[in-house]
Amino acid sequence: MATQQHRVLLYITCYNVLDGVSLTLRKLEQELLAAGHYVCVLTTVSGDPANTHMNGEHPNRQVLFLEDSIPIPFLTDPNNPTLSYELGFHITPSVQKKMDEYEPTLIHISVPDCTALHLVNYARRKEIPLMGTYHSNIPEYMDHYPGLSWLKHILWGFFRHQYNFYQALYVPTPYIKNFLMESQKMDRITDLQVWGRGVDVENFSPSHRNMQFRRELGISDNEVVICWCGRLVPEKGVDIFCDTVRRLNDEGLNFRALVVGAGPCEEEIKALPRTVFCGWMSAAELAVAYASSDVFLFPSSVETFGNVTLEAMASGLPVVVESHCSGHLVHEGENGFACVAGSKDSFFEATRQLVVDKSMRQAYAQRSRELSLTMEKKSVVQQMLSNYAQVTNNFYTEYGGRHRNRDSAFRQPHSFVAGNHPRPILLRLVEVLFIVLFRVIWNMTEVFFMMQRTIISMRPAPVHHHHHHASRNSSPTGASATLPRKSPIKKRASFEPTKMASPSAPSTIVEMQDVDIGATGSDPLLRETEDDCETNTTTSSSSDWQQPQMPAHSSIASIGDWKISNFLSISFIRSAEFLCLMESHARNSCTCQNGLFRGLAKRKNSIDKIEDEEEGRFVSERRPRRMVAQSQTAPLLVV
C-alpha cells in the first residue's frame, strides 16, 4: 500500500502555553511537516501569541483559534499571557468553515473537553477517522483538593462518554493503560494503545554540567544537589519532598535542594533549610540545572508518564520517583528507586542512600543516561505517524469508512452507557451551565484583581537602604550576597549562604537577579530552542498576580472524601447516563423509521466505491485529490 499523505486536524486546548502537553505535540507537529504531511492546529487563545509561530511558518501548517473561549478561573494571570489558560465550549460557524476548507483526513484530540465533543460530532458527520492521546489524569487531581473529590466521578463519566467515540486512545505507559482498563473499563469502549514519550538527548545531557552555575547559586562543589522540577502543587508530592529535605538537614548531611517551578506551595519550599528556589526556567537554563544536579527527587502521584523524570535521566541523574507514576522509567537497583506511593519514609531512605553513597550515585547516573538513549524523541514521535496510518486504514478497511459501523464493533458491556450520540440534550444543558458559571467566576476574579492592583498602588513605596541589600527574610546579622552581572540569561532565585548550616539553624534567603550559565556566545546550549524542552516549565515574567493558596499537605485528600458527596456524585452521573441513553434510543428509533437517514452513505474522505445501503450495490464516487493512497475496503457492516 502506498504511503498516505495525512491532513491532520490537531486539537490542543492551550497550544501557546508551553507546558508538557503542548511541547510534546509540537514535536509531533514538526515531524509531520518534515515528512510532507499537513497539520491544522485548533486551539484557544490561551498563552502567549508569540508562541504561535515559534518554530517559523510552514506552507503545510495553519493554526485556527476558537473565537469565544473563556478564561479558566484561578488559572489565568491577566498580567502574564504565558500563564493564561482558557477553555473552549463550541466551534463557531466561521471556524468550522475554515475546517471544511482544510478538509482534514484525520482528527487527533489531546484533551477531552467540551470543544472536543463538538469535534467528535464533526468527525462523525463528515465521516473522518478520529483518535486521541491521553496526557493528564485530571479526574484524579480532585483527590488532592479539599471538598472536590466527588467531582472526579463526574469527570470520569464525561471522559468515558467521549472516549467511546474514539477509534483509538493512545496512553503514555502500560501502567496508565492498566489503570484505565481496571478502574474505568476503557478497553471496552475504545482501542487502548501505548504511545510513549521521547527526550532530546542532545539538549538534555551530562555535558551541560556547569559548576559555575552552582557557585552562582551559592552551592559549593562538594555538596550533593537534589533537584525538583515541576509545578508546586499538592498532587505533585510537595509535602514528601519537604519532609525529605528537612530530615536530611536534621542529619547534618552535606546537600542542597534545587527547586525549579512555581505554584501555590512556593512559600513552604522557600521556608525549607538548604534550599535554592529558582522559579520557572527556560529550556536552556533547565538543561544546565538538571546536569548540574546530582539526584532527581520527584514524588508526584499524578504523572501519566513523567517527562521531567526522563529529562533528568538524560541529564545523567539517578532518580527517586513514585512507583505508579514514573516508576516505569526506573530499573530498580540500576538507575534509581521507585518508592511506595505516599510513603515519606521510603522516599527519605532512597534519597539518603544516594546522598551518602557517591559510588552508587555515579553508577546510577551512568545507567540513567544509557536508558534514556533508548527513548530518543525522534523515533518515539515517528511512531505516531504509524499510528495515524493504522487508524486511517482501519477506518476504511474494517469499518467501511463509517463511524456507525465502528460503534457496532464496540457494542458490549460498559460501552455507550450514555448512548451513541456525542451531545445529548442533557449534556448541552450542563455545558450552558458551565459557560455561565465560568463567566460569572471570571468576572468576579477580574474584580478581585482590580481591587488587588488598587490596594497595591495605594501602598507607600518601600524605603531602600543602600548600605544593606538583604531581603526581609534574611537573618539580622547575615551579610547579603552580591553577584556580578555576566549573562543576558537571568533568573530570580532565593538561596541560603554557601556556609554549611547547623541542623537547627534557620534558612537565610537572599534575593539574586543574575545567574551566569556560561560564556555568552560560546555555550551551544544557548542556541537551543525552547520547544525542545519536554516539561511544563517556561520563562515567565514577574507580576503582582498570585495564584490562590492551597494547602500543601497530602492529608487534604481526606478532607473532600466525604461518603455523602461521593455517593451523590456517583448517583448523579449514573442518572445522567441513563437519561442520555433513553434519549439516544428514542433518536435511533426515529432515525430507523425515517428513510431520509438511510440514504446513500457518501463522503469525500471515503473509499472510491460506496455501497448503497438500500440496494446493496456499489456506486462510483470521485476520490478527493488529497488522498494519495488507494485502498480496498470491506462491505459495510450491518448496524
C-alpha positions as CSV (number, residue, x, y, z in Angstrom):
1,M,0.0,0.0,0.0
2,A,1.3,3.5,-0.9
3,T,2.2,5.9,1.8
4,Q,-0.7,8.1,2.8
5,Q,-0.5,11.8,3.0
6,H,-2.2,12.9,6.2
7,R,-4.1,16.1,6.7
8,V,-4.3,16.1,10.5
9,L,-6.6,18.4,12.5
10,L,-4.9,18.5,15.9
11,Y,-6.9,19.9,18.8
12,I,-4.9,21.3,21.7
13,T,-6.7,23.4,24.3
14,C,-3.7,25.6,25.2
15,Y,-1.3,25.4,22.3
16,N,0.6,28.7,23.2
17,V,1.1,27.7,26.8
18,L,4.4,25.9,26.7
19,D,3.6,23.0,29.1
20,G,4.4,19.3,28.7
21,V,1.3,18.6,26.6
22,S,1.8,21.4,24.0
23,L,5.6,20.8,23.7
24,T,5.0,17.0,23.1
25,L,2.5,17.8,20.4
26,R,4.7,20.5,18.9
27,K,7.4,17.8,18.4
28,L,4.8,15.6,16.7
29,E,3.7,18.6,14.5
30,Q,7.3,19.2,13.4
31,E,7.8,15.5,12.4
32,L,4.5,15.5,10.4
33,L,5.6,18.6,8.5
34,A,9.1,17.2,7.9
35,A,7.5,14.0,6.4
36,G,5.4,16.1,4.0
37,H,2.1,15.9,5.8
38,Y,-0.3,18.7,6.6
39,V,-1.2,20.0,10.1
40,C,-4.0,22.3,11.2
41,V,-3.9,23.1,14.9
42,L,-7.2,24.1,16.6
43,T,-6.8,25.8,19.9
44,T,-7.9,28.6,22.2
45,V,-6.2,32.0,22.6
46,S,-4.5,30.8,25.8
47,G,-0.9,31.7,26.4
48,D,1.5,34.0,24.6
49,P,0.5,34.7,20.9
50,A,4.2,35.0,20.1
51,N,4.5,31.2,20.6
52,T,2.1,30.5,17.7
53,H,5.0,30.5,15.1
54,M,7.9,30.0,17.4
55,N,9.3,27.4,15.0
56,G,8.6,29.5,12.0
57,E,5.8,29.3,9.5
58,H,5.3,26.4,7.1
59,P,3.2,26.2,3.9
60,N,1.6,22.9,5.2
61,R,0.7,24.3,8.6
62,Q,-2.1,26.5,9.8
63,V,-3.4,27.5,13.3
64,L,-7.1,28.1,14.0
65,F,-8.2,29.9,17.2
66,L,-11.6,29.3,18.8
67,E,-13.4,32.6,18.8
68,D,-15.2,32.7,22.1
69,S,-13.1,30.7,24.6
70,I,-13.4,31.6,28.3
71,P,-10.6,32.2,30.8
72,I,-10.3,29.4,33.4
73,P,-10.8,31.0,36.8
74,F,-7.6,30.9,39.0
75,L,-5.6,29.6,36.1
76,T,-5.3,32.8,34.2
77,D,-2.9,35.7,35.0
78,P,-4.1,38.9,33.4
79,N,-0.6,40.4,33.7
80,N,1.2,37.5,32.1
81,P,0.0,35.8,28.9
82,T,2.3,32.8,29.4
83,L,0.3,31.8,32.4
84,S,-3.2,32.3,30.9
85,Y,-5.4,29.3,30.3
86,E,-8.7,29.4,28.5
87,L,-11.3,26.8,27.7
88,G,-13.5,26.5,24.6
89,F,-17.0,25.2,24.6
90,H,-18.0,25.1,21.0
91,I,-16.9,25.8,17.4
92,T,-18.4,28.8,15.7
93,P,-19.6,28.6,12.0
94,S,-16.7,30.7,10.8
95,V,-14.1,28.4,12.4
96,Q,-16.0,25.3,11.1
97,K,-15.9,26.8,7.6
98,K,-12.1,27.0,7.8
99,M,-12.0,23.4,8.9
100,D,-14.1,22.4,5.9
101,E,-11.8,24.3,3.6
102,Y,-8.8,22.5,5.2
103,E,-10.5,19.1,4.5
104,P,-8.9,17.0,7.3
105,T,-8.3,13.3,6.7
106,L,-7.8,12.5,10.4
107,I,-8.8,14.3,13.7
108,H,-6.5,14.0,16.7
109,I,-7.9,15.2,20.1
110,S,-5.5,15.7,23.0
111,V,-8.0,17.0,25.6
112,P,-11.5,15.5,26.2
113,D,-13.3,18.8,26.9
114,C,-16.5,20.4,25.5
115,T,-14.8,21.5,22.3
116,A,-13.6,18.0,21.7
117,L,-17.2,16.8,21.8
118,H,-18.0,19.2,19.0
119,L,-15.1,17.7,17.1
120,V,-16.4,14.2,17.7
121,N,-19.7,15.4,16.2
122,Y,-17.9,16.9,13.3
123,A,-15.9,13.8,12.6
124,R,-19.0,11.6,12.7
125,R,-20.9,14.0,10.4
126,K,-18.1,14.2,7.9
127,E,-17.0,10.5,8.4
128,I,-13.4,11.4,9.3
129,P,-11.1,9.0,11.2
130,L,-10.9,10.0,14.9
131,M,-8.4,9.2,17.6
132,G,-7.0,10.7,20.8
133,T,-4.0,10.8,23.1
134,Y,-4.1,10.7,26.9
135,H,-1.9,13.3,28.7
136,S,-3.3,14.1,32.1
137,N,-5.1,12.2,35.0
138,I,-7.3,15.3,35.5
139,P,-10.1,13.5,37.5
140,E,-7.5,12.0,39.9
141,Y,-6.3,15.6,40.7
142,M,-9.6,16.2,42.5
143,D,-8.5,13.9,45.4
144,H,-5.8,16.4,46.3
145,Y,-8.1,19.4,46.8
146,P,-10.4,19.9,49.8
147,G,-14.0,19.2,49.1
148,L,-13.6,18.3,45.4
149,S,-13.0,14.5,45.4
150,W,-16.7,14.0,44.4
151,L,-16.0,15.8,41.2
152,K,-13.8,13.1,39.8
153,H,-16.7,10.7,39.4
154,I,-18.5,13.2,37.1
155,L,-15.3,13.9,35.1
156,W,-14.7,10.2,34.6
157,G,-18.3,9.8,33.4
158,F,-17.8,12.6,30.9
159,F,-14.4,11.3,29.7
160,R,-15.8,7.7,29.3
161,H,-18.7,9.0,27.2
162,Q,-16.3,10.9,24.9
163,Y,-13.7,8.2,24.6
164,N,-16.4,5.8,23.5
165,F,-16.4,7.5,20.1
166,Y,-12.6,7.4,19.5
167,Q,-11.3,4.7,17.3
168,A,-8.2,4.5,19.4
169,L,-6.8,6.2,22.5
170,Y,-3.0,6.3,23.0
171,V,-1.8,6.4,26.6
172,P,1.8,7.1,27.7
173,T,2.6,4.0,29.8
174,P,1.5,0.4,30.4
175,Y,0.6,1.4,33.9
176,I,-1.8,4.0,32.7
177,K,-3.3,1.6,30.3
178,N,-3.9,-1.0,33.0
179,F,-5.3,1.7,35.3
180,L,-7.8,2.8,32.7
181,M,-8.8,-0.8,32.0
182,E,-9.3,-1.8,35.6
183,S,-10.9,1.3,37.0
184,Q,-12.8,2.7,34.1
185,K,-13.2,-0.3,31.7
186,M,-11.7,1.9,28.9
187,D,-10.7,-1.2,26.9
188,R,-14.4,-1.9,26.5
189,I,-15.2,1.4,24.8
190,T,-12.1,2.1,22.7
191,D,-8.9,0.6,21.4
192,L,-6.3,1.3,24.1
193,Q,-2.7,1.5,22.9
194,V,0.6,2.7,24.4
195,W,2.5,5.6,22.8
196,G,5.4,6.6,25.0
197,R,7.3,9.8,25.2
198,G,10.8,10.8,24.0
199,V,13.5,13.1,25.1
200,D,16.1,15.3,23.2
201,V,19.3,13.5,24.3
202,E,21.4,16.4,22.9
203,N,19.6,19.1,24.8
204,F,19.4,17.2,28.0
205,S,22.9,15.8,28.5
206,P,25.5,15.4,31.3
207,S,27.8,17.5,29.0
208,H,25.9,20.6,30.2
209,R,27.1,20.3,33.8
210,N,28.3,23.7,34.9
211,M,30.0,24.2,38.2
212,Q,29.9,28.0,37.8
213,F,26.1,27.8,37.6
214,R,26.1,26.1,41.0
215,R,28.5,28.6,42.5
216,E,26.3,31.5,41.3
217,L,23.5,29.9,43.4
218,G,25.7,29.6,46.4
219,I,26.2,25.8,46.1
220,S,29.7,24.5,46.8
221,D,31.4,22.0,44.6
222,N,31.2,19.2,47.2
223,E,27.6,19.5,48.1
224,V,25.1,16.9,46.7
225,V,22.4,18.7,44.8
226,I,18.8,17.2,45.0
227,C,16.7,18.6,42.1
228,W,13.0,19.1,41.8
229,C,11.3,20.2,38.6
230,G,7.6,20.8,38.2
231,R,4.6,22.8,39.4
232,L,4.5,23.3,43.2
233,V,1.0,21.9,43.8
234,P,-0.2,19.3,46.4
235,E,-0.7,16.5,44.0
236,K,2.9,16.6,42.9
237,G,4.0,15.4,46.3
238,V,5.5,18.7,47.7
239,D,4.9,17.5,51.2
240,I,7.1,14.4,50.7
241,F,9.8,16.5,49.1
242,C,9.8,18.9,52.0
243,D,9.8,16.1,54.6
244,T,12.8,14.5,52.9
245,V,14.8,17.8,52.8
246,R,14.0,18.5,56.5
247,R,15.1,15.0,57.6
248,L,18.3,15.2,55.5
249,N,19.1,18.5,57.1
250,D,18.4,17.2,60.6
251,E,21.1,14.5,60.0
252,G,23.5,17.2,59.0
253,L,24.3,15.8,55.6
254,N,26.2,17.9,53.0
255,F,23.5,18.5,50.4
256,R,21.5,21.3,48.8
257,A,18.0,21.2,47.3
258,L,17.4,22.9,44.0
259,V,13.7,23.6,43.1
260,V,12.7,24.6,39.6
261,G,9.0,25.5,39.3
262,A,6.3,27.6,40.8
263,G,2.8,27.3,42.3
264,P,0.6,27.6,45.4
265,C,3.2,25.7,47.6
266,E,6.0,28.1,47.0
267,E,6.1,29.5,50.5
268,E,6.6,26.1,52.0
269,I,9.5,25.5,49.6
270,K,11.1,28.8,50.4
271,A,10.9,28.0,54.2
272,L,12.9,24.9,53.7
273,P,16.5,24.8,55.0
274,R,19.4,24.5,52.5
275,T,17.1,25.1,49.5
276,V,17.6,27.1,46.3
277,F,14.3,28.3,44.8
278,C,14.6,29.3,41.1
279,G,11.1,29.6,39.8
280,W,10.4,28.8,36.2
281,M,13.4,28.3,33.8
282,S,13.8,28.4,30.1
283,A,14.8,25.2,28.2
284,A,18.5,26.3,28.1
285,E,18.6,27.1,31.8
286,L,16.7,23.9,32.7
287,A,19.1,21.7,30.9
288,V,22.0,23.2,32.8
289,A,20.1,22.9,36.1
290,Y,19.5,19.2,35.5
291,A,23.0,18.4,34.5
292,S,24.5,20.5,37.4
293,S,22.5,18.5,40.0
294,D,23.3,15.1,41.4
295,V,19.9,13.4,42.4
296,F,16.4,13.9,41.0
297,L,13.6,13.6,43.6
298,F,10.1,13.8,42.3
299,P,7.3,12.1,44.4
300,S,4.4,13.2,42.2
301,S,1.4,10.8,42.3
302,V,-0.4,12.1,39.2
303,E,2.1,11.8,36.3
304,T,0.9,9.9,33.3
305,F,4.4,9.5,32.0
306,G,7.0,11.6,33.8
307,N,8.6,13.8,31.2
308,V,10.7,15.6,33.8
309,T,12.0,12.2,35.1
310,L,13.1,11.2,31.6
311,E,14.8,14.6,31.1
312,A,16.7,14.1,34.4
313,M,17.8,10.7,33.3
314,A,19.1,12.0,30.0
315,S,21.0,14.6,32.0
316,G,22.7,11.8,33.9
317,L,20.8,11.8,37.3
318,P,19.8,8.9,39.4
319,V,16.0,9.2,40.1
320,V,13.8,8.8,43.1
321,V,10.1,8.6,42.0
322,E,6.7,7.2,42.9
323,S,6.3,3.6,41.7
324,H,2.9,4.1,40.0
325,C,3.7,7.2,38.0
326,S,7.3,7.5,36.8
327,G,8.2,4.0,38.1
328,H,8.2,2.5,34.6
329,L,11.4,4.5,33.9
330,V,13.2,3.1,36.9
331,H,15.2,-0.1,36.8
332,E,15.4,-0.9,40.5
333,G,19.0,-1.2,41.6
334,E,20.3,0.2,38.4
335,N,19.3,3.9,37.9
336,G,17.2,4.8,40.9
337,F,14.3,3.9,43.2
338,A,10.6,3.5,42.6
339,C,9.1,4.3,46.0
340,V,5.9,3.3,47.6
341,A,3.1,5.8,46.9
342,G,2.7,8.3,49.7
343,S,5.5,6.8,51.9
344,K,7.6,9.5,53.3
345,D,10.0,7.0,54.8
346,S,10.5,5.2,51.5
347,F,11.4,8.4,49.7
348,F,13.7,9.6,52.5
349,E,15.6,6.3,52.7
350,A,16.1,6.1,49.0
351,T,17.3,9.7,48.7
352,R,19.6,9.4,51.7
353,Q,21.3,6.4,50.1
354,L,22.1,8.4,47.1
355,V,23.3,11.4,49.1
356,V,25.7,9.4,51.2
357,D,27.0,6.8,48.7
358,K,29.0,8.5,46.0
359,S,29.8,5.3,44.1
360,M,26.1,4.3,43.9
361,R,25.2,7.8,42.8
362,Q,27.8,7.7,39.9
363,A,26.8,4.2,38.8
364,Y,23.1,5.0,38.8
365,A,23.8,8.3,36.9
366,Q,25.6,6.5,34.1
367,R,22.8,3.9,33.8
368,S,20.1,6.6,33.7
369,R,21.8,8.2,30.7
370,E,22.1,4.8,28.9
371,L,18.4,4.0,29.4
372,S,17.4,7.5,28.2
373,L,19.2,6.9,24.9
374,T,16.7,4.1,24.1
375,M,13.9,6.7,24.2
376,E,15.2,9.3,21.8
377,K,12.4,11.7,20.9
378,K,12.6,11.4,17.1
379,S,11.9,7.7,17.0
380,V,9.1,7.9,19.5
381,V,7.4,10.8,17.7
382,Q,7.7,8.9,14.4
383,Q,5.8,6.0,15.9
384,M,2.7,8.2,16.0
385,L,2.9,8.6,12.2
386,S,2.5,4.8,12.0
387,N,-0.4,5.1,14.5
388,Y,-2.1,7.6,12.2
389,A,-1.8,5.3,9.2
390,Q,-3.2,2.4,11.2
391,V,-6.2,4.4,12.4
392,T,-6.9,5.7,8.9
393,N,-6.6,2.3,7.3
394,N,-8.8,0.6,9.9
395,F,-11.5,3.2,9.4
396,Y,-11.8,2.3,5.8
397,T,-11.0,-1.4,5.7
398,E,-12.6,-2.6,9.0
399,Y,-15.5,-0.1,9.3
400,G,-16.2,0.8,5.7
401,G,-15.5,4.5,6.3
402,R,-18.4,4.9,8.7
403,H,-18.4,5.6,12.4
404,R,-21.7,3.7,12.8
405,N,-20.0,0.5,11.8
406,R,-17.3,1.2,14.4
407,D,-20.0,1.7,17.0
408,S,-21.4,-1.7,16.2
409,A,-18.0,-3.3,16.7
410,F,-17.7,-1.8,20.3
411,R,-21.3,-2.5,21.5
412,Q,-20.6,-4.6,24.6
413,P,-21.0,-4.2,28.4
414,H,-19.7,-0.9,29.7
415,S,-19.8,0.7,26.3
416,F,-22.1,3.5,25.2
417,V,-23.7,3.7,28.7
418,A,-24.8,7.2,27.8
419,G,-25.9,6.3,24.3
420,N,-24.3,6.7,20.9
421,H,-25.0,10.4,20.4
422,P,-22.0,12.6,21.5
423,R,-24.0,15.6,22.6
424,P,-27.4,14.7,24.1
425,I,-29.7,17.4,25.3
426,L,-28.8,16.9,29.0
427,L,-25.1,17.4,28.2
428,R,-25.9,20.5,26.3
429,L,-27.7,21.9,29.3
430,V,-24.8,21.1,31.6
431,E,-22.5,22.8,29.0
432,V,-24.6,26.0,29.1
433,L,-24.4,26.0,32.9
434,F,-20.7,25.6,32.8
435,I,-20.4,28.6,30.4
436,V,-22.5,30.8,32.7
437,L,-20.6,29.6,35.8
438,F,-17.2,30.2,34.2
439,R,-18.2,33.7,33.1
440,V,-19.5,34.7,36.5
441,I,-16.5,33.4,38.3
442,W,-14.2,35.1,35.8
443,N,-16.0,38.4,36.2
444,M,-15.7,38.1,40.0
445,T,-12.0,37.2,39.6
446,E,-11.4,40.3,37.4
447,V,-13.0,42.5,40.1
448,F,-10.7,40.9,42.7
449,F,-7.6,41.6,40.5
450,M,-8.7,45.2,40.1
451,M,-9.1,45.7,43.8
452,Q,-5.8,44.0,44.4
453,R,-4.0,46.3,42.0
454,T,-5.7,49.3,43.5
455,I,-4.6,48.4,47.1
456,I,-1.1,47.7,45.9
457,S,-0.9,51.1,44.1
458,M,-2.0,52.8,47.3
459,R,0.8,51.4,49.4
460,P,3.6,53.7,50.3
461,A,6.9,53.0,48.4
462,P,9.4,50.9,50.4
463,V,12.4,52.7,51.8
464,H,15.6,51.3,50.4
465,H,18.9,51.5,52.3
466,H,21.9,51.4,50.0
467,H,24.1,50.0,52.6
468,H,22.0,46.8,53.1
469,H,20.5,44.7,50.3
470,A,19.4,41.6,52.2
471,S,15.8,40.6,51.8
472,R,13.3,41.0,54.7
473,N,13.6,37.2,55.2
474,S,17.3,37.5,55.9
475,S,18.9,37.0,59.2
476,P,19.5,40.3,61.0
477,T,23.2,39.5,61.2
478,G,23.6,37.9,57.8
479,A,25.6,39.6,55.1
480,S,24.0,39.9,51.7
481,A,25.4,38.3,48.6
482,T,26.4,40.5,45.7
483,L,26.7,38.7,42.3
484,P,28.2,40.2,39.2
485,R,26.1,40.8,36.0
486,K,27.6,38.4,33.5
487,S,24.9,36.9,31.3
488,P,21.8,38.0,29.5
489,I,20.1,34.9,30.8
490,K,18.8,35.9,34.2
491,K,16.7,34.1,36.8
492,R,15.2,35.2,40.1
493,A,16.2,32.8,42.8
494,S,16.4,32.5,46.6
495,F,19.1,30.5,48.3
496,E,21.0,30.1,51.6
497,P,24.5,31.1,52.2
498,T,27.2,28.7,51.0
499,K,28.3,28.1,54.5
500,M,27.1,24.8,56.0
501,A,24.2,25.4,58.4
502,S,23.7,23.5,61.5
503,P,20.6,21.3,61.7
504,S,18.8,23.7,63.9
505,A,19.9,26.9,62.1
506,P,17.1,28.7,60.2
507,S,17.5,29.2,56.4
508,T,18.7,32.5,55.2
509,I,17.2,33.6,51.9
510,V,19.0,36.1,49.7
511,E,17.4,37.6,46.5
512,M,19.6,37.0,43.4
513,Q,18.9,38.6,40.0
514,D,21.7,37.3,37.7
515,V,22.8,33.8,37.1
516,D,25.6,33.0,34.7
517,I,25.2,29.7,33.0
518,G,28.1,30.0,30.6
519,A,30.0,32.5,28.5
520,T,27.7,34.3,26.1
521,G,28.1,33.0,22.5
522,S,30.3,30.1,23.4
523,D,27.7,27.8,25.1
524,P,25.9,25.7,22.4
525,L,23.0,25.2,24.7
526,L,22.1,28.9,24.5
527,R,21.3,28.3,20.8
528,E,18.7,25.6,21.5
529,T,15.1,26.5,21.0
530,E,12.8,26.2,24.0
531,D,10.3,24.0,22.3
532,D,12.7,21.1,22.6
533,C,12.1,21.0,26.3
534,E,9.6,18.4,27.3
535,T,8.4,19.9,30.6
536,N,5.9,22.4,31.8
537,T,8.5,24.9,32.7
538,T,8.6,28.2,30.8
539,T,10.1,31.6,31.2
540,S,7.7,33.8,33.0
541,S,7.8,37.5,34.0
542,S,7.1,38.6,37.5
543,S,3.8,40.3,38.3
544,D,1.7,41.2,41.3
545,W,-0.7,38.4,40.5
546,Q,-0.6,35.3,42.7
547,Q,-2.4,32.0,42.4
548,P,-4.8,31.3,45.3
549,Q,-3.0,29.5,48.0
550,M,-4.0,25.9,48.6
551,P,-3.0,23.7,51.5
552,A,0.3,21.8,50.7
553,H,-0.2,18.6,52.7
554,S,-1.4,15.3,51.3
555,S,-3.7,15.0,54.2
556,I,-6.1,17.3,52.4
557,A,-7.1,14.4,50.2
558,S,-9.2,13.1,53.0
559,I,-11.0,16.4,53.6
560,G,-13.0,16.1,50.4
561,D,-13.5,12.4,50.6
562,W,-17.0,12.5,52.2
563,K,-19.1,9.5,51.6
564,I,-22.3,11.5,51.1
565,S,-20.8,13.8,48.4
566,N,-19.2,10.9,46.6
567,F,-22.5,8.9,46.7
568,L,-24.4,11.9,45.4
569,S,-22.0,12.5,42.5
570,I,-22.0,8.8,41.5
571,S,-25.8,8.8,41.6
572,F,-25.9,11.9,39.5
573,I,-23.6,10.6,36.8
574,R,-25.5,7.3,36.7
575,S,-28.8,9.1,36.4
576,A,-27.4,11.4,33.7
577,E,-26.1,8.4,31.8
578,F,-29.5,6.7,32.0
579,L,-31.3,9.7,30.7
580,C,-28.9,10.2,27.9
581,L,-29.2,6.5,26.9
582,M,-33.0,6.8,26.8
583,E,-32.7,9.9,24.6
584,S,-30.3,8.0,22.3
585,H,-32.7,5.1,22.0
586,A,-35.5,7.5,21.1
587,R,-33.4,9.3,18.5
588,N,-32.2,6.0,17.0
589,S,-35.8,4.7,16.7
590,C,-36.9,7.9,14.9
591,T,-33.8,7.6,12.6
592,C,-34.6,4.0,11.7
593,Q,-38.2,4.8,10.7
594,N,-37.2,7.8,8.6
595,G,-35.8,6.9,5.1
596,L,-34.1,10.2,4.9
597,F,-31.5,8.9,7.4
598,R,-30.8,5.8,5.4
599,G,-29.9,7.2,2.1
600,L,-26.7,6.8,0.2
601,A,-23.7,6.8,2.6
602,K,-21.2,9.1,0.8
603,R,-18.4,11.4,1.9
604,K,-15.3,13.0,0.5
605,N,-12.8,11.1,2.6
606,S,-14.3,7.7,2.0
607,I,-13.4,5.0,-0.4
608,D,-13.6,5.1,-4.2
609,K,-16.8,3.0,-4.2
610,I,-19.6,3.3,-1.7
611,E,-22.3,0.7,-1.0
612,D,-25.9,1.8,-1.4
613,E,-27.4,0.6,1.8
614,E,-30.9,0.2,0.3
615,E,-30.0,-1.7,-2.9
616,G,-26.8,-3.5,-1.8
617,R,-24.8,-2.3,-4.8
618,F,-21.7,-0.3,-5.2
619,V,-21.7,3.2,-6.9
620,S,-18.8,5.2,-8.0
621,E,-17.5,8.3,-6.3
622,R,-14.6,10.5,-7.2
623,R,-11.7,10.2,-4.8
624,P,-10.5,13.6,-3.4
625,R,-7.1,14.6,-4.6
626,R,-5.7,14.9,-1.0
627,M,-6.0,11.1,-0.5
628,V,-2.8,9.8,-2.1
629,A,-3.1,6.1,-1.1
630,Q,-5.5,3.8,-2.9
631,S,-7.1,1.3,-0.5
632,Q,-9.5,-1.6,-0.7
633,T,-12.5,-1.7,1.6
634,A,-14.7,-4.3,3.2
635,P,-18.5,-4.2,2.7
636,L,-20.3,-2.2,5.2
637,L,-21.3,-3.9,8.4
638,V,-24.9,-4.3,9.3
639,V,-25.9,-1.9,12.0
